[in-house]
Amino acid sequence: MRAEDVADLAPVKSRHGVPRDLQSCHTAVIGGYVIEGHVPAVTIKRLLKESPKVTGIAVPGMPAGSPGMDMPGQPAERYQVIAFDRTGRTSVFASH
């Protein structure tokens, strides 16, 4: 496993086919899939187990209650994890 901090993630997101409207603050490549934003570990594990024909999954923005976004006194938001492919097609992969 390798972690790399970069000053500008835009080229990384573009190279891996993350649609502009799904981009967030973090990008990872795990098991050949792109993981964008604050995606729960349980959802990443499901992606790796099911191996769907998608490029990756994303949580756009930083919804309260998503991993790393817990805010004391602020209720968690409902949010969706969106699957995407290189053609720009998207679908809801999970809801939290």
Secondary structure, 3 states (H helix, E strand, C coil): CCCCCCCCCHHHHHHCCCCHHHCCCCEEEECCEEEEECCCHHHHHHHHHHCCCCCEEEECCCCCCCCCCCCCCCCCCCCEEEEECCCCCEEEEEEC
